[in-house]
Amino acid sequence: MLLRPRLLRSPNRRGKPRSRRWTSCLPQWHNDWSGSPQRFGSDRCRSWSAWSCRSWCCVGSSELLANLQGLLVAGHDTSVNQLANMFVTLFRHPDQLQLLRDAPSLAGRAVEELMRYTKLVSSAQPRVTTEPVELAGVRLPQDAPVVPVLNATNRDPSVYPQPERLDLTRDAPPHVGFGHGPHFCLGAQLARLELRTALATTVKRFPHLRLAVDPDTLTYDTGSVLRSLTALPVELQKD
């Protein structure tokens, strides 16, 4: 491994790590769920309680809560935010949005092109070289800081002809929107299913869906490593 992670803490707008807000509410949530599942009126909740007791008996509450935090963030926040980003991209490219409306079966290919075109992570991830290495003609010593812009990989003109053009019919090599190699997203197939279903269902149910504000006025949560819209106002026009 030529690069190793450089651990940084990303504060939120209040100057506190975002994970602290998660860990402050998750313990009570888990205690309520596993301690009194009947309050939720669901067999699924009762099954969760039994499963968590059997499966996590050898780990502490901090490990369990860390896994719950990862499940919520990686399994929910990512898909929700990327879906909103995808629709903003489509609103900015009405010809491609109309193409999807006319052929919802393109949703699968649309997800791949939108994952390539629309970035989800807004921050770079610093790395440190583990040994001397040459990158792009520059010789770097061991322990040198490197800030790779991973999103640029999806705009490589040697791989994607006219990379700045959104084309839902594009037939191109796989993107790295879900990572690569040992860092490939474990939930990629679920995310693809969620995004594909959401795109196809939305354009079919609301064929005249449009953005209700100027896209340049949209704002993002600056305390998140994800491109997370604070709101996405839309209009559902009638036929």
C-alpha positions, -999 to +999 in steps of 0.1 A: +000+000+000+016+033-011-009+055+006-024+053+041-053+073+055-047+105+075-073+106+102-091+140+105-121+150+125-147+170+105-166+194+128-202+204+121-215+239+120-215+240+158-179+231+160-185+195+173-179+163+154-210+152+136-206+117+150-212+131+185-247+141+176-253+105+164-239+089+195-259+112+217-293+099+203-285+063+193-281+049+229-316+060+239-330+048+205-314+014+209-325+010+245-361+020+236-361-005+207-345-035+223-358-029+258-395-024+250-401-036+214-438-038+220-439+000+220-432-001+183-459-026+176-437-046+151-426-082+149-396-069+131-386-048+161-390-078+184-369-098+160-342-071+161-342-072+199-337-110+200-311-109+172-291-081+188-289-100+221-277-132+204-254-117+178-238-090+199-234-107+232-197-107+229-193-070+222-200-039+242-226-013+236-201+011+221-193-015+193-230-021+187-237+016+185-208+022+162-223-004+138-257+012+141-242+046+133-224+031+102-256+014+091-277+046+093-251+069+077-238+046+050-272+029+043-295+060+044-277+094+042-258+084+011-287+073-010-310+101+001-285+128-006-273+113-039-309+109-051-315+147-045-282+155-063-292+134-092-325+152-096-308+185-095-285+173-122-315+162-143-332+196-137-301+213-151-302+190-181-339+190-192-332+170-224-319+141-203-347+144-179-372+142-208-353+112-221-358+094-188-395+104-188-400+089-222-381+058-214-381+050-176-364+017-185-332+037-189-332+042-151-305+016-146-281+032-171-291+066-158-280+057-123-245+047-136-241+079-157-254+101-128-231+084-104-202+092-127-213+127-134-227+138-100-203+137-071-216+127-036-186+134-015-176+170-014-144+167+006-110+152-004-095+124+017-059+132+027-034+103+025+002+099+034+027+080+013+041+048+030+072+048+008+089+069-018+068+071-049+065+090-082+030+104-090+024+122-123+061+129-127+065+142-092+088+123-068+074+121-033+093+109-002+079+086+024+053+103+048+045+130+023+009+143+024-012+136-007-048+149-014-062+128-042-093+142-059-111+109-065-140+125-083-117+136-111-113+100-120-149+100-133-141+129-156-110+114-172-112+122-209-090+092-218-117+070-204-150+089-210-153+108-243-167+143-236-167+137-199-184+170-191-215+160-210-243+141-193-255+113-215-279+088-200-273+064-229-236+064-224-219+031-228-187+035-209-163+016-186-174+014-149-171+045-128-156+048-094-186+065-077-188+035-054-151+033-048-127+007-061-109-025-050-109-032-012-127+001-007-156-007-030-189+002-013-204-029+004-239-015-002-234-006-039-260-031-053-286-020-027-279+017-035-282+010-073-316-007-066-328+022-045-317+049-069-330+030-100-364+024-084-367+060-071-358+076-104-381+054-125-410+056-101-407+094-096-406+103-133-436+080-141-457+092-112-448+129-116-441+134-153-441+172-150-419+174-119-397+205-120-375+225-097-394+253-080-364+276-075-334+288-094-308+259-090-281+285-082-300+294-050-299+259-036-278+255-005-259+227+010-250+215+045-214+228+050-209+206+080-213+173+061-187+155+040-216+146+017-231+170-008-262+173+013-289+198+002-307+216+029-339+215+008-350+206-027-382+226-035-401+211-064-434+216-082-457+187-091-476+200-121-508+184-132-514+170-166 
